[in-house]
């Protein structure tokens, strides 16, 4: 959750032929989603290793705070330094982030499986998150509405969501937890739709001066949005049982 979402929308076709802008958007879309999917596969693989190795899971728990801080630092660092980093370096950092996320995800999945006695919760959450994310991305591609203003609203709403989550850690209110989970899914689905539209328009390539670096930046945002939807879905399905 960060304010790096608030960049100025720029159409890829500004100062260029519409066909060139369309090709740019298509190339950026293909690369962004490709890297995002590879990142998710890496996260799933590392999480699988953690789930099946209690010694590794114990080590992750002991290093939990360090791992979370490292994840935050890498995610912020990629976005803040994307213009100065090479595309290869940014991509490497993205995969390091995805691998670290896999370590923490493995422990989270273990916790949910232990509390519910079945991996069905995780499967349901993943399928639901995939459907929600896919629908949001498709909407971002086909809608003729400019989602820039909504993007800014949803990005700001993530801060309010973070405050509500911290507050509920103290209150431990099940109804508030349900509301937070539903609102979280809607906010990140909205961000996914707006991010996809921005990718299609070529905004990330314009802002970084490179299709390759723009694709890494966009892949990171898509990855964060999917993972956030999944986590909120996991809270919904976990709390239902």
C-alpha positions in Angstrom: 0.0 0.0 0.0 1.8 3.2 -1.1 1.3 6.4 -2.8 3.3 5.5 -5.8 0.0 4.9 -7.6 -0.6 8.6 -8.1 1.3 9.2 -11.3 0.0 11.4 -14.1 -1.9 9.5 -16.8 -0.4 9.8 -20.2 -1.7 8.2 -23.4 0.8 6.3 -25.4 -0.4 7.8 -28.6 0.4 11.4 -27.6 2.8 12.7 -30.2 2.8 9.4 -32.1 0.7 7.5 -34.5 -2.3 5.6 -32.9 -1.0 2.4 -34.4 2.3 2.8 -32.7 0.5 3.5 -29.4 -1.6 0.4 -29.8 1.5 -1.7 -30.4 3.2 -0.2 -27.4 0.2 -1.0 -25.2 0.0 -4.6 -26.5 3.7 -5.2 -25.9 3.6 -3.7 -22.4 0.5 -5.8 -21.6 2.1 -9.0 -22.7 5.4 -8.4 -20.8 3.7 -7.1 -17.7 1.3 -10.0 -17.3 4.1 -12.5 -18.2 6.4 -11.2 -15.5 3.5 -11.1 -13.0 2.6 -14.7 -13.7 6.2 -15.8 -13.3 6.4 -13.9 -10.0 3.2 -15.7 -8.8 4.6 -19.1 -9.8 7.8 -18.4 -7.9 5.9 -17.3 -4.9 3.7 -20.5 -5.0 6.8 -22.7 -5.4 8.6 -21.2 -2.4 5.4 -21.3 -0.4 5.0 -25.0 -1.2 8.5 -25.7 0.0 7.8 -23.9 3.3 4.5 -25.8 3.8 6.3 -29.1 3.4 9.3 -28.3 5.6 8.5 -27.5 9.2 12.1 -26.6 9.9 12.1 -24.0 7.1 8.7 -22.7 8.4 10.1 -22.3 11.9 13.1 -20.3 10.5 10.7 -18.1 8.6 8.7 -17.4 11.8 11.9 -16.5 13.6 12.9 -14.1 10.8 9.3 -12.8 10.2 9.9 -9.1 11.0 13.1 -9.0 9.0 11.5 -10.7 6.0 8.5 -8.3 6.1 10.7 -5.3 6.3 12.9 -6.6 3.4 9.8 -7.1 1.3 8.6 -3.6 1.9 12.0 -2.1 1.2 12.3 -4.0 -2.1 8.8 -3.1 -3.3 9.3 0.6 -2.4 12.8 0.6 -3.8 11.8 -0.8 -7.2 9.0 1.8 -7.6 11.1 4.7 -6.3 14.2 3.8 -8.3 12.7 2.3 -11.5 14.0 5.2 -13.6 17.6 4.7 -12.4 17.7 0.9 -12.3 18.4 -1.1 -15.3 15.5 -3.3 -16.5 17.4 -6.5 -15.6 18.2 -5.2 -12.1 14.6 -4.2 -11.5 13.4 -7.6 -12.8 15.9 -9.4 -10.5 14.6 -7.4 -7.5 11.1 -8.3 -8.4 11.8 -12.0 -8.4 13.7 -11.6 -5.1 10.6 -9.9 -3.7 8.3 -12.7 -5.1 10.6 -15.4 -3.4 10.5 -13.6 -0.1 6.8 -13.3 -0.3 6.7 -17.1 -0.9 8.4 -17.6 2.4 5.9 -15.6 4.4 3.0 -16.9 2.3 4.0 -20.5 3.2 3.6 -19.8 6.9 0.3 -18.0 6.3 -1.1 -20.9 4.4 0.1 -23.3 7.1 -1.7 -21.2 9.7 -5.0 -21.2 7.8 -4.8 -24.9 7.0 -4.1 -25.7 10.6 -7.0 -23.6 11.9 -9.5 -25.0 9.4 -8.2 -28.5 9.1 -8.3 -28.5 5.3 -6.5 -26.8 2.4 -10.0 -26.1 0.8 -10.0 -22.6 2.2 -6.8 -21.7 0.4 -8.1 -23.3 -2.9 -11.4 -21.4 -2.6 -9.6 -18.1 -1.9 -7.2 -18.6 -4.8 -9.9 -19.4 -7.3 -12.1 -16.5 -6.1 -9.2 -14.1 -6.2 -8.2 -15.3 -9.7 -11.8 -14.7 -10.9 -12.0 -11.3 -9.3 -8.7 -10.2 -10.6 -9.3 -11.5 -14.1 -12.7 -9.8 -14.2 -11.2 -6.5 -13.0 -8.4 -6.7 -15.5 -10.8 -7.4 -18.4 -13.0 -4.5 -17.3 -9.9 -2.2 -17.4 -9.1 -3.4 -20.9 -12.6 -3.0 -22.5 -14.1 0.0 -20.7 -14.0 3.3 -22.4 -14.2 5.2 -19.1 -11.0 6.9 -17.9 -10.2 5.2 -14.6 -7.5 7.6 -13.6 -9.7 9.5 -11.0 -10.9 6.2 -9.5 -7.4 5.0 -9.4 -6.4 7.9 -7.2 -9.4 7.4 -5.0 -8.7 3.6 -4.5 -5.0 4.3 -3.9 -5.8 6.8 -1.1 -8.4 4.3 0.3 -5.6 1.8 0.9 -4.3 4.0 3.6 -7.7 4.1 5.3 -7.8 0.3 4.9 -4.4 0.0 6.6 -5.6 2.1 9.5 -8.7 0.0 9.9 -6.7 -3.2 9.9 -4.4 -1.9 12.6 -7.4 -0.8 14.6 -9.0 -4.1 14.3 -5.9 -5.9 15.6 -6.6 -4.1 18.9 -10.4 -4.5 18.8 -10.5 -8.1 17.3 -14.0 -7.4 16.0 -15.2 -10.2 13.7 -17.8 -8.0 12.0 -15.2 -5.2 11.3 -12.9 -7.9 10.0 -15.6 -9.0 7.6 -16.2 -5.5 6.4 -12.4 -4.8 6.0 -12.0 -8.0 3.9 -14.9 -7.1 1.6 -13.8 -3.5 1.2 -10.2 -4.7 0.6 -11.2 -7.0 -2.2 -13.2 -4.2 -3.9 -10.4 -1.6 -3.5 -7.7 -3.9 -5.0 -10.0 -5.1 -7.8 -10.6 -1.4 -8.7 -6.8 -0.8 -8.6 -6.3 -3.9 -10.9 -8.7 -2.5 -13.4 -7.1 0.9 -13.4 -3.6 -0.5 -13.6 -4.5 -2.7 -16.6 -5.9 0.3 -18.4 -2.7 2.3 -17.7 -0.6 -0.5 -19.0 -2.7 -0.7 -22.2 -2.3 3.1 -22.7 1.5 2.8 -22.4 1.8 5.0 -19.3 4.4 2.9 -17.6 6.7 2.9 -20.6 6.3 6.7 -20.9 7.1 7.3 -17.3 10.2 5.0 -17.3 11.3 5.7 -20.8 11.5 2.0 -21.5 9.0 -0.7 -22.3 11.1 -3.3 -20.4 11.3 -1.2 -17.2 7.7 -0.1 -17.5 6.7 -3.8 -17.8 8.5 -4.6 -14.5 6.9 -1.8 -12.7 3.5 -2.7 -14.0 4.1 -6.4 -13.2 4.9 -5.5 -9.6 1.7 -3.5 -9.2 -0.4 -6.3 -10.7 1.3 -8.8 -8.5 0.6 -6.7 -5.4 -3.0 -6.2 -6.4 -3.6 -10.0 -7.0 -1.8 -11.0 -3.8 -3.9 -8.4 -1.8 -7.1 -9.7 -3.3 -6.0 -13.3 -2.4 -5.2 -12.4 1.2 -8.5 -10.6 1.7 -10.3 -13.6 0.1 -8.4 -15.9 2.5 -9.7 -13.8 5.4 -13.2 -14.0 4.1 -13.2 -17.8 3.6 -11.2 -18.4 6.7 -13.6 -16.4 8.8 -16.6 -18.2 7.3 -15.6 -21.5 8.8 
